[in-house]
Amino acid sequence: MTTPPQRSAAEILAELDDLRAADAPTHGGRILAYVYDAGRSELDDLAAAAIARVQPVNALDPTVFESVAAMERELITFGRNIFHAAHAVGTVTSGGTESCILAVKAARDAAGLAPGTGSVVLPSTAHAAFTKAANLLGVRAIRLSVNPQTSVPTPESVAAAICDDTFLLVASAPNYPTGCIDPIEAFGRIAGERGIALHVDACLGGFALPWWGADTPAWDFRVAGVTSLSADLHKYGYTPKGASLLLHTDRDRHRAQYFSTTDWPGYPVVNPTLLGSRSAAGIASSWAITRFLGTDGFAELVAATRDASQSLIAAVDAIDGLRVVGSPTGPVFAVAADPTADVPVDPHRWAAAVAERGFTLQMQPAYTQPDGTDLPATTHLTVTPVTATVRTDLVDACRRAADAVRGQAAAKPPAALSDLAAAFADGTLAVADVLALPSEATEAALVAAGIDPHARGGPLDMAAIIAAVHTLPRPVTAKMLTEFLAAFTNP
Ligand SMILES: *Cc1c(COP(=O)(O)O)cnc(C)c1O
């Protein structure tokens, strides 16, 4: 006899629909970060159907589940073609962060370095996933300052940053904060001369740049010196979250990515990725979508995205008081206050005012680089094919928002956090003391600052929170934000 379910499937799914109603809209072009909307519902339906078919599969073992290896081979072949490396080999990972961690691990092991040794050189604008990789692998991350105007480093500064124990250089195509592409040909020459690996992080641009146009600077495997490349299928590959492609130019570098051991009484563990048992959902949905679109389908979507990006960049750059940072190539850009304007527009006040008009943009804090130069506070916009359908409304919102906040000073951190920053500055409080605070005390400090994580869904003054990130020592804000987000999932 089977026991009756506690709730019917219909009730449970209705409950889930209620929960989902609180989420930001994932479709329709209202949110210019996090989601990559092709604006074509048949892609969502195809991905869902492909995922349903592999739902019970364990991608851990391709000798048992041959479908997974067949689909992965085809995705690697697709990557070989669009990234121009006839013999590249690689792996479908769970996302950009995993691809970045594995790129560092593979380069470190291929260089014959032991865990806890070696260094990676990367521009300050390279994704934080490389800091995570360095922390997890015990590798030193050497961040080098970029030109605040162009947001890319000079080749001379790259060459100068390389140390005796450096085994890897990282370039972005493009970088997340500003959408600019590093000078990858120069990186390739330097990596070749120094005999080190070069990873191109195309997590963001990998499935857009191949069709962007002839004026795109060289960025893929055609650049001499590039040894590996990551491209997120769950960004401009329009796959549901959980898929990225990591390719290596040669087989030995790929093999160095694996963790393999037979040294226990169980089955031989041979893992190309960080996980053991592995979902095939990302592989199957990416495989289905890339086959469905083909290169013509991608080209069509990129044409719409490029059109929307370029007209949006021109429109925002023309707004009095704002400027677009550097020369972005691709579908992502950042907006800063124009210091030459008579009355500048604070980019975070602006983003908040744009949000009131129905579009969510992403605020990014100011950042002091290793050489002491400051990268300004910016607001980030990720443009997708669907942006084209809301372009007129979006440009209108951008202009009106700027008119509404022009001349307003930047937001200040919550008062309690300003007091905290003052205490660090005059030495009455040490960073180490705050880092040693237990969870409850950290939460109490947040609540005192008016940032109560238990007021879930309540209005958050993001501009004030981001201002606090720049005011307080970075490790302190990292700790506080951990407490803030962890509280969300405390039952
Ligand atoms: C998104 C992104 C990553 C990290 O990818 P996740 O999929 O979020 O883990 C790494 N590098 C760049 C340039 C990115 O845009």
Ligand as a Chemical Component Dictionary entry (heavy atoms), coordinates in Angstrom:
data_LIG
# 
_chem_comp.id                   LIG 
_chem_comp.type                 NON-POLYMER 
_chem_comp.pdbx_formal_charge   0 
_chem_comp.three_letter_code    LIG 
# 
loop_
_chem_comp_atom.comp_id 
_chem_comp_atom.atom_id 
_chem_comp_atom.alt_atom_id 
_chem_comp_atom.type_symbol 
_chem_comp_atom.charge 
_chem_comp_atom.model_Cartn_x 
_chem_comp_atom.model_Cartn_y 
_chem_comp_atom.model_Cartn_z 
_chem_comp_atom.pdbx_ordinal 
LIG C1 C1 C 0 30.170 35.051 -15.690 1  
LIG C2 C2 C 0 31.653 35.117 -15.790 2  
LIG C3 C3 C 0 32.481 34.231 -15.087 3  
LIG C4 C4 C 0 31.952 33.287 -14.035 4  
LIG O1 O1 O 0 30.945 32.519 -14.499 5  
LIG P1 P1 P 0 29.752 31.905 -13.660 6  
LIG O2 O2 O 0 29.040 31.188 -14.721 7  
LIG O3 O3 O 0 28.960 33.030 -13.058 8  
LIG O4 O4 O 0 30.311 31.009 -12.622 9  
LIG C5 C5 C 0 33.836 34.288 -15.333 10 
LIG N1 N1 N 0 34.347 35.189 -16.170 11 
LIG C6 C6 C 0 33.593 36.090 -16.831 12 
LIG C7 C7 C 0 34.242 37.089 -17.737 13 
LIG C8 C8 C 0 32.223 36.086 -16.652 14 
LIG O5 O5 O 0 31.450 36.974 -17.288 15 
# 
loop_
_chem_comp_bond.comp_id 
_chem_comp_bond.atom_id_1 
_chem_comp_bond.atom_id_2 
_chem_comp_bond.value_order 
_chem_comp_bond.pdbx_ordinal 
LIG C1 C2 SING 1  
LIG C2 C3 SING 2  
LIG C2 C8 DOUB 3  
LIG C3 C4 SING 4  
LIG C3 C5 DOUB 5  
LIG C4 O1 SING 6  
LIG O1 P1 SING 7  
LIG P1 O2 DOUB 8  
LIG P1 O3 SING 9  
LIG P1 O4 SING 10 
LIG C5 N1 SING 11 
LIG N1 C6 DOUB 12 
LIG C6 C7 SING 13 
LIG C6 C8 SING 14 
LIG C8 O5 SING 15 
# 
